Amino acid sequence: MASVIQKNLVEKNAEYANQFTQGHLALPPAKQYLVLTCMDARIDPAAAFGIDLGDAHVIRNAGASARDAQRSIIISEQLLGTKEIILVKHTGCGMLTFSNEDAHGLVKKNLGPSASAEIATLDFLTFGDLEGAVRDDVGFLKKSATVPDDVTVSGWVYEVETGKARQVV
């Protein structure tokens, strides 16, 4: 039996597909850049950063982690030609609110010892300083052998309270 969420997906997708006219867009992003941002539901990257369909890759994960996104970044650059990375973390991020130990403890408590053992070495990539985390991730990307020197990398903070983005690095 389909959930309410699944039924909504089907209905909204049918509406979208009935008016869809962008099937001709090329696979590589037309403007050759990617945005790495958080999975937070309060962020609409297309609207907030002016991304039209087909312009850019948008990679989302918890905390906009460059380390977590490295596989996708390599594919975007090496296979699909992106030449710029825009990393955007945000105010009020959940990654500021817990530690690795907290996350490991929660998994053990809620999912049991098997799950706990499975993720024993997992780094949840939490951070305590928002702007510091932006600088750290940009530094990671700039030092990484997987990001060519000719790729531009910048770091930003999106304010969920105002909708404004400001450059940190």
N, C-alpha and C positions, 0 to 999 in steps of 0.2 A: 504494500500500500504506500503510495506516494505521500510524503509529508507536505505540510502547508508550504514550506520553503521550496520544495521541489515543484509543486504545482505553480507557485509564483514564477519560478524560473522558466517553466515551459510557457506560461502565458506571456511574460515579458519578452522572452526570446522570440516568440511568434510575432509580437508587435514590432520588435526590432528588425527581424528578418524581412518582414513585409515591406519595410522602407529602406532596406540596406542597398547601397549602390557603390560600395567600396571594394568589391571583390577583385578589382583589377590591380590593387596596390601590390608593389613588389615586396618580396620577402625581406630584403635588408631595409633597415630604417632609413627613410629618405633624407633625414637631416644628420645622420651618422653620429648620434649620441645616445647615451643611456642615462636613465635616472634610477638611482638606487635609493629607495625610501622605505619607511617602515610599513608594516602591514596594518597599522592602526586604522580602524574604520572611519576615523574622523578626517582622514586625508584623502582627497580626490586629486591625484596627481595630474590628470588631464586638465581639469578645471583650474587648479591652483598654479600650475606651471605652464599653461598654454600649449599643451601637447595635443596636436591633432592626430587622428588615426593614421598610422603609417609613418609618423615622424621619428619616433624614438622607441627604444626598448624601455620598459619600466620593470624593474626588478624590485620585489617587495619581500621583506622578511622581518622578523622580530628585531627591532632596534636599528634597522638599516645597516646591518653588519656587512662590511666589505669582505671579511673572512668567510662568512657564511655564503656570500654571493659570488665568490671567486670563480666557481665553475661556470656560472652563467655569464660573468664578465668576460672570461676567456672566449667562450663561444660567440658572444656578441662582437668582440673585437676581431678575433682570428677568422671566423667563418662568415661574419656578416658586416664587417667593415666599419664598426663604430670608432670614432676618433676622439670622443670626449666622454668623461664620466662626471655626472653631477650627483654628489652624495648629499642626501637631505635627511637629517634626523629631526626630531621635533620636541617641543615642550610637552610636558606631561606624559612622557613616554613611560610605559610600564617597566621597561628595562632598568629604569632608575630606582625601582621600588623593591627589588629583591636581590639576593646574592646567589651564586652557584650552589652554596650549601642549602639555602632555602629551597631552591628548585629540586635539588636531589632529595631532600627530605620530604617534599610534597609528593614526588613520584613514588617514593618508598611507602609513604602513608596511604596514598590513594590507589596505587596500582600494584603494590606488593613487591616482594623480593626479586622476582624474576625480571620485572621491568626495571627495578633499581639496579640490578646487576648488568642489564643490557645497556644502560646509559651511564655506567660508573665513571667513564672517562670523558663524558660529554661536557664540553664547556658551553654554558648557556650564553656567554658573551655579554654579560650584564655590565653596566657601567654606573659610576656614581657622579660623574661630571659631564654634563651634556656637551658643552663646547670642547672640552678635553677629548671626549670620545670622537667628535667630528675630526679634530686635528689628528688623533691617533689613527683613525681609519684612512684619512687622506694620506698620512705618512706611510701607512702600510701599502696602499696602492702605488704610491710614487716610488717606493723602494722595491716593490715586487718585480721580479724578473718576468712575470706574466703580463705586466702592463708596459708596453713599449714607451720609450722616452717621448715619442711624438704625440702621445695621448694626453690631452689636457684633463686635469683632475681638479675639481673644486669641491668645497664643503660648505654646507648651508644648514641653518636651523629654520624650520617652519614653525610658526607660532599658531598652535591650534586655537588659541583664544581670539586671534585677530585675523588669521588667514594670511599674514605677511611672512615672507621669507627674507632672511638676512644672511649675507655671506660671512662665514667665519674664516675660511681659508681659500 
